[in-house]
Amino acid sequence: MSAEVRPIEGNVAVPASTHMLRSHGSFQVRRIRPGVALGQPNDPGFGGLGTIDHATLQPGVVVRMHEHCNDEIISYMRAGNMKHTDSAGRSEVISSDRLMVMNAGHGFSHEEETVGNQQIEMLQIFVRPDVAELDPDVQFVDLDASGRENQWRILTGPVGSATPTSVRQAVFLYDAHLSAGSSIDLPLKNGFDRWFYVFAGEATVGGQMLRKYDALMIPDQAVTSVTAVQDLDVVVFLVCRKNKFSRSGTMSG
């Protein structure tokens, strides 16, 4: 489908109170529908950015083999280690230093298991592909932690872009760690609105105070600065909301 884009007027807050909280014992999830504050009928997504799970998993958790279809899944870890095993026979450990992107296509199954004694804290990001029923794939890439210190580190982008990993949608993802008192401008790209999220810490953005779990939607042309009130972990998505997307995903739709 093609998006009927509702313009963003100024910076629009997506407060933590909009999250759906789910607890499965030692596995807790905050399910975030990134466009919920836009008030779009029947679509709480942000263009091709469908759903984000901010998850914590305690040691010993195993999420048994399960299938995804028509989801582009970015597994972004900030704490802990997780073993990924998939239907193609691959087995890899991902962490804050190793990023995984699953392009589920017409069908891809995987299992997740915590490794070691540290709690996992992560974002599992479900992007809507531009079309459904594509071939499945999975990507792994090592990350340099110094690349995010008081600067933006690019993690993924559309197929064909010069990014470490790719998704089949007009979405870019960056992260940064800002030390207390430091400031940085948000990335800016014509035609790409921003969705900014505080993973940990406190920040001011355009005069607004944001804390852990808070987000802002920011229009494409607005020059916007982020200041860390305390040490800060943040991500920002650049999304061309006019790009077509499929809503047939297991989680992203």
Stockholm file with secondary structure:
# STOCKHOLM 1.0

chainA/1-253         MSAEVRPIEGNVAVPASTHMLRSHGSFQVRRIRPGVALGQPNDPGFGGLGTIDHATLQPGVVVRMHEHCNDEIISYMRAGNMKHTDSAGRSEVISSDRLMVMNAGHGFSHEEETVGNQQIEMLQIFVRPDVAELDPDVQFVDLDASGRENQWRILTGPVGSATPTSVRQAVFLYDAHLSAGSSIDLPLKNGFDRWFYVFAGEATVGGQMLRKYDALMIPDQAVTSVTAVQDLDVVVFLVCRKNKFSRSGTMSG
#=GR chainA/1-253 SS CCCCCCCCCSCEEECGGGSEEEECSSEEEEEECTTGGGTCTTCCSBTTEEEEEEEEECTTCEEEEEEECSCEEEEEEEESEEEEEETTSCEEEEBTTEEEEEECTTCEEEEEEEESSSCEEEEEEEECCSSSSCCCEEEEEECCGGGGBTSCEEEEEETTSSSSEEESSSEEEEEEEECTTCEEECCCBTTBEEEEEEEESEEEETTEEEETTCEEEECTTCCCEEEESSSEEEEEEEECTTSCCCCCCTTTC
#=GC SS_cons         CCCCCCCCCSCEEECGGGSEEEECSSEEEEEECTTGGGTCTTCCSBTTEEEEEEEEECTTCEEEEEEECSCEEEEEEEESEEEEEETTSCEEEEBTTEEEEEECTTCEEEEEEEESSSCEEEEEEEECCSSSSCCCEEEEEECCGGGGBTSCEEEEEETTSSSSEEESSSEEEEEEEECTTCEEECCCBTTBEEEEEEEESEEEETTEEEETTCEEEECTTCCCEEEESSSEEEEEEEECTTSCCCCCCTTTC
//
